Amino acid sequence: MKEFIMLAAVLTASVHTAKAENIQFQDENVKNICVYYWDTDLDGELSFEEALQVKKLGAAFENRPITCFDELQYFNGLEEIGDWAFAECANLESVTLPADIKSIGMCAFYGCSSLKEITIASAVTTIGKAAFKYCSALEKIVLPNSVETLEDNAFQYCAGIRQFNLGKVQKIGSRALAGCSSLTILYLPNTVTAVGEYAFEKSGIRTIDISPNLPGISPYMLAEMTALTTINLKYNCSAIGEHAFEGCTVLKSITLPPYITSIGSKAFNRCPLLKWVYATFTQSLPTLAEDAFMLNSDGKYVPTLYVMQGYVDNFTATAVWNNFYRYKEYFEFNFAKNYTSFSVNWDADFSENSDLKVFTVAGCTDNKKIVLEELKDKYVPAYTGENNDNFHGVLLFGEAGKDYTCKLGKKGHNDSKTEIFSKENLLIGCTNETYIEPETENALNYILCDNTFKAFTNAGFIRDGKAYLSLPKKIAAEVGLAKEEPLYLDCETTDIFVVHENINGEDKYYTIDGMETDMPKGIYIHSGKKYLPHAE
């Protein structure tokens, strides 16, 4: 009897071991397919060892009624998800890829219209043609930094995608994100050097940040993007292809960067709200197609062309460029408060405004004030360097409710680039409507509100023409700044009464700390009110 009991125990242990070695599938249809193709010991199960031996899926799952295949992660012998592997699996909701997958083949998940999420393995380098085309239930895609290429049509008509992180992708193929109607924000990382034709056509993108290393806008690249309002063409952009922005019906403005050499046929056709075009070049004007912009009833280009001060004649004397309805060398703006943030995507000259001050932000003090550095010449170059991602932002101090003017700068201008700005500046300009998170990996973000910089608490959009403060976390840690503490302007505590031009030495003046002073500097108190001395 004792020997029988011991034998039974051994048999029971063997059964438990066998079960532990077998994959437990959530979807019976998936299990049946796997057993049919890869159950080498014919026990009606698929073990982890048997899954490890599978090198290719072939057409085993194509157009099958499967719903979940998270167990695919155990097929570690696979190096690629082959062409058409799960195509037309309309009921597939979830799948987990093996960690060592290096590529996802052509049409691998084509038409998987119920697929809600997928994690791209960290070894994948290429996502094939139409790999996820018509995967309309996908809402979020995060590409690992290993992915170098999105082939043509890779995510076309993925209408549910709301968030797309491109990682460090280098090449984006034709129509790769076309028809992604729920995608509103897209950042092209610095690694992107090539984008195919029609890449974002008919997507829902309202703001797109173009890679500074992208040499140009390919034909039809942004066509029919009916939510796009403004866009930054980065410093090194050299060409705008034919039909590039055609049908961008709410596009309001475009800045043509200094290196651009050509603008193709119908590049801005059917853009009825495009009212402002800014030119950052002066003499060697780009080749411009006669039908590049929409025409009014007089046969003139509809938009107003803003040009550098003193260079209007260069444009009006050049064929095709002389066809704009109106030319301007400056624009007007108005203050709602004493301080306003401001950004430009061309060199800006404020020198003709005698009562206007222009500041950059140089840092933060331990008493929670930001340090402002005044630009005495009131001249703001657009860039910090030729390959810098961000445009400059500045703070302007003026009279609330008053109109001011800004001329398009020309200081130090030559025909190949705008002025380069070398000062430290923590303000980032938003020359198009920009989506901002409360913090990045290295910085905390603040927005100007009632003459105070307040921390972002929720992500959101900043409208074009404004700037936000991106304070390095290293500085915040050094001064003991809590994440959501407000920052005050160092040249202004609260409610500065007036910019005081004449100081009467016979009266008594006090520093902001209450100390009597003969010649006040910075903020001072006089007759119970706060003043800011006028700069010499």
C-alpha positions, 0 to 999 in steps of 0.5 A: 500500500505504501509503494502504491501511494508513492507511485501515485504521488510521482504520477501526480507530480508528472501531470503538474509538471506537464501542465506547467510546461504547456502554454495556457491559451486564452483563445481556444481558436488560437490554441487549435491553430497552434496545436495543428501546426506546431504540436510536434509530440501530438499531445494536443497541447503546445509547450513552451519548448515547442513554441520556441522552435517556431521560426515562421508563422506563415499564413496560419492566422490570416483571416481567422476568427481569433480574438486574443493572442498574448501568448505570442510573446512565448514564441521567442524563436521568431525574428519577424512577424511575416507578411500578411501574418494576421491580416484580416483578423477582424476580431483580434483585440490583443496580441503581445509580440516576442521581445526579440522580433526585429521586423513587422512585415508587409500587411502583417496586421492589415485590417485588424479592425478590432485591435485595440493596442499593441506593444512594439518590441524593443528590437524592431527596426522596420514596420512594413508596408501597410503593416497596420493599415485599417487598424481603426481601433488602435488609439496609441502607438509608441515606437521604441527607439530601435525603429528606423523605418515606417514603410509606405501606408504603415498606419494608414486609415488608423482612424482611432489613433490619438497619440503617436510617439515616433521614437527615433524613426528616420524614414516615414514612407508615403501615406504612412499616417494618412487618414489618421483622423483622430491624431491631432498632435505630431512631433517629428524627432530630429532623427527624421531625414525623409518623409514620403509623399502624402505621408499625413494626408487627410489626418486630423493633425492640428499642430505638427513639429517638423524635424530640423533635419528634414530637407523639405516638404515632399509633394502632397505631404500635408495635403487635405489636413483640414485641422492644420492651422499653423506650422513651423518649417525649420531653419534648414528646410530647402523646398516645398513640393507641389501640392504640399499643403493643398486643401489645408483649409484652416491654415492661417500663416506660413513662414518661409525659412531662409534656405528655401530654394523652391515652392512648387505648383499648387503648394498652397492651393485651396487654402482660403484662410492663409492670410500671412506669408513671412519671408526670411530671405531678401535677395536670392528669392526662391523659385515660385510657381505661378499657381503656388498660392490662391488668387483673388479676383484681380489675379493676385495672390491672396495672402499678405507677404511680410518681408524684411525692412527695406527689401520690399523692392526686391520682391516687387521687382522679381517675377512671380514674387511681384504678384502678392496683393499686399506687402508689409515690413511690420505688424502690430500687436496689443498688450492686455497686461503690462507683461506679455510673452511673445515669440517670432519665427523671424528676426524681430526688431522692436527698437522703434517702440521707445516705451517698450522693454524686451527681456529674456529669462536667464535663470531663477533665484532661491526666493522663487523669482526669475532673472530677466535680462534686458535686450537693450537694442530690442532686437530678437533673432529667431534662432539660437543656432542653425540646428536648434529645435526651438524659436526664441520667446521673449517677455515684453513690458509695455503699457496695457491696452496700447498698440505697438509695432514690430519690424521684421529684422535685418540686423546682421542679415545676409542672404543665407541665414538670420541672426544667431542668438547666443544669450542664455534664454529659457523661454521657448517660442510657440510660433504655431499652436503647440501642445505642452506637457507640464514637464519634460524629462529635464524641465518644468514648464510654466506659462505667464498669467497675470504677470506671474509664471505659473506651473502647468498643471495639465497638458494643453495647447499654447496659441501661436505667438506666445512663449512658455518658460522651460525651467531646467529641473537642475535649476529648480532643485538648486533653488529648492523650487517645488514642482507647482510653485509660481515664479515671480518676475525679478524686476517686478513683485506685484502691481508695478504702478508706472515706469518712472522716468524722473527721480527727484533726489529730494524725496525719500525712496525705499528698496523693495526690502524697505531700506532707504536709498538715494538712487533707486535701482530695480523696483523701488517704493515711493509714496507707497507705490511701486515703481520701475526706473526708466532705463537710460 
